[in-house]
Amino acid sequence: MHRVVIIGAGFGGLAAARTLAGKPVEVTLVDQRNFHTFLPLLYEVATAGLDPGDVAYPVRAVIGRVANTHFRLGTVTGIDWKEQLVCFAGVDDGHDATSARCADDLPFDSLIVGTGAIANFFGVPGAADYAHPLYTLDDARHLRNHILLRLEEADSARAHASDGTLNFVIVGGGPTGVEVSGAVAELLDMSMERDGFRFDRSMARIVLIDGLDHLLDPFKRSAQNYAAATLMRRTVDLRLGARVSRVSPSEVELNDGTVILTRTVIWAGGVTVNGSAASTLGTPTTASGQLVVDSDLTVPGHKNVFAIGDAAAIPSAPGSDHTCPQLAQVAIQSGRHAAGQIVALVTGEVPAPFRYRDKGIMATIGRRAAIAQLRHGLLLRGTTGWLAWFGLHLVYLVGYRNRLTVFVNWTWRYLNWTSGPRVIVGIDPDTAIKSPGSPSE
Amino acid sequence: MHRVVIIGAGFGGLAAARTLAGKPVEVTLVDQRNFHTFLPLLYEVATAGLDPGDVAYPVRAVIGRVANTHFRLGTVTGIDWKEQLVCFAGVDDGHDATSARCADDLPFDSLIVGTGAIANFFGVPGAADYAHPLYTLDDARHLRNHILLRLEEADSARAHASDGTLNFVIVGGGPTGVEVSGAVAELLDMSMERDGFRFDRSMARIVLIDGLDHLLDPFKRSAQNYAAATLMRRTVDLRLGARVSRVSPSEVELNDGTVILTRTVIWAGGVTVNGSAASTLGTPTTASGQLVVDSDLTVPGHKNVFAIGDAAAIPSAPGSDHTCPQLAQVAIQSGRHAAGQIVALVTGEVPAPFRYRDKGIMATIGRRAAIAQLRHGLLLRGTTGWLAWFGLHLVYLVGYRNRLTVFVNWTWRYLNWTSGPRVIVGIDPDTAIKSPGSPSE
């Protein structure tokens, strides 16, 4: 039986695994986590709109009953190209850790690499240490705890308006930055209204920074203007054409010398490729670090190895120099295509090059305000945009149960907001209070 | 205005705060966490039946809109009896940690102490270090991650039946021990059926240990027998009349010399009073460490200081030597009573002694099996008992939104179980895999 190993259970890897279900191949899907993370909604977890469990879906719940597919939790430590083996360290918290590395060989006839992306701090001093990225579920949990603790701190007599406790700086005006900014504003409003905080809402500042002179670069100008106007109406302070030059635990500095006091810098400044994955693979990468792939998604020199999703620089059409954006849709479509190529290989069908079908882009700016830029330039915004965004995300959430929970949570929040999941979990209370510098965060 | 400080937002503290809402007093409610934990359902979180957010309810969502009540997140560090101050360290992860302690004084005219209980390891060697207690939300999260990682480990080629990876030992045959045992059995069954694990279910052993010759001591014999028979049918191995004499990372030893290989010891062996709370207060305690209270719930020597819930040795009736059990109902009723006493004090009404109204006891043994022992000896069991248990817990869950989410989760799980919240969250994947001994757990 033709053996396929898929590295990564993101949108791409899961789409590939689902495409290969029941096909005449034997699939092993590996990931460092036992769950798929629905990345487009991470910002909702970070701003206490959703619970972590709402955006995390157990991989085994997706493929557990598929006979030709097996999941393995662990880390890929290398590739043995000669023997065609993925070198793998599975779960073993115990007995002989030294021999655990590379203890498990996963032989493959075809390999799909969907290792995704990580936050790109662009070498800004202090950013990697003090800014909060938003690319994993743990990132989102930590950020949520951090924000909620700042509100509690501001509520106590010990906090002062002047020390930046209630200043929230978001770096990056793409969809994530816009969504986080809007959601933080909403969290503040609702907290003031419902949660009995005794600080002055006008003490709080939300600052969104981007180096370009507009937000949401890939959107049309009218959508960009709508987003900017909506954010400003929600008290978000826009700093366009500005760049962050330094981040410290208590402030950020911009390239024009402006210093903003803040203890919360949210980094939505862009993503880069998981470097260790690329170096493990050892195939060519682009200047930005993405894996180079041919039009059929194979990596140079290995016609049985496919790179998909954020990890790969995927030509948007055969022969095009233009590469696909780093979107869930690209990951899903490329994952399906790679899986289809493998089936073609096995069954002797004719392989085909990958061609991205653009289904549009979306961003939300809070309740009742979102923009959806669909094909043929159709633009939805305001409540219509929000409903489109809401519906699409519900449909795409992996698995029915999560969709239902998210629906209940959201609908309830939308109608009431009395009790969002605004709990600070996973911080030892003693640690959170006794240890300055908060290693627990 | 008469100032009331309530320490602890458990069942008792929250009931007291609610009773005082709108009354002619000024209330400050303090807790180390910003959420109330619905303790009776913690075992569901530990066994991946519910998400942590389902059993955690933000305190501010309960009292945020009550004008005469303020919540403070932080730690009580002492009581100044002379000045009638609660010494308090609020949230401040930053600037001057040394001065943070006792920085905030909370003056009180009346004080309610509801600091709850902690796990009692009874001095068993190794228990405090290696057994998993189940008394906080973090306990439950850690235990869930630990159990799910054991299943992943067993699924890998590196795990062997003989090393105890799939042995789960539960210490204590009270409601918590019985509930955890049943839920672990259920988790194993469902994981095998739905999640594509490739180990042999018969390799797994669940052992429930209790020093008495029966389970569920306060229940009637017929209920005890029903629970025992149900657990045995669900493959739980009962070791009654046995005591644990030692716990290590890889095994437990019983007092008869039996050694059981296991990496998962769940400690449901009993609770004791949070010692630091009692020593902070400095008033008399019983031999078991509970705060001594008079029949009106005041502590000796302080007619304006009340102790409630698990923290106090509450006479079940005025003058009785018999003390109330450590149950949510006792905490709620005593919290309400203490608050009522304070209102009586302020408004010049006649105070009254506390009298516990027993509403019955319950325990579940899994889906469709529970026992409910109501007043007048009425006993419900099986599906009827389960429905009674389910309904009561839904009604008592604090707040409507949680009730709804829990209802959706549970109902869905009950009907399907395809996708319980079986995600391993809050463990850095690298740490989980690279570091033997798992500090992350």
Interface residues (C-beta under 8 A of the other chain):
Chain A: Q32 R33 N34 F35 D51 P52 G53 D54 A56 Y57 P58 R60 A61 I63 G64 R65 V66 T69 H70 F71 R72 L73 G74 T75 A89 G90 V91 D92 D93 G94 H95 A97 A100 A103 D104 L137 D138 R141 L148 L149 E152 E153 D155 S156 A157 R158 A159 D163 S191 R194 D195 G196 F197 R198 P249 S250 R263 G399 Y400 R401 N402 L404 T405 V408 N409 W412 N416 T418 S419 G420 P421 R422 V423 I424 V425 G426 D428 P429 D430 A432 I433 K434 S435 P436 G437 S438 E441
Chain B: Q32 R33 N34 F35 D51 P52 G53 D54 A56 Y57 P58 R60 A61 I63 G64 R65 V66 T69 H70 F71 R72 L73 G74 T75 A89 G90 V91 D92 D93 G94 H95 A97 A100 A103 D104 L137 D138 R141 L148 L149 E152 E153 D155 S156 A157 R158 A159 D163 S191 R194 D195 G196 F197 R198 P249 S250 R263 G399 Y400 R401 N402 L404 T405 V408 N409 W412 N416 T418 S419 G420 P421 R422 V423 I424 V425 G426 D428 P429 D430 A432 I433 K434 S435 P436 G437 S438 E441
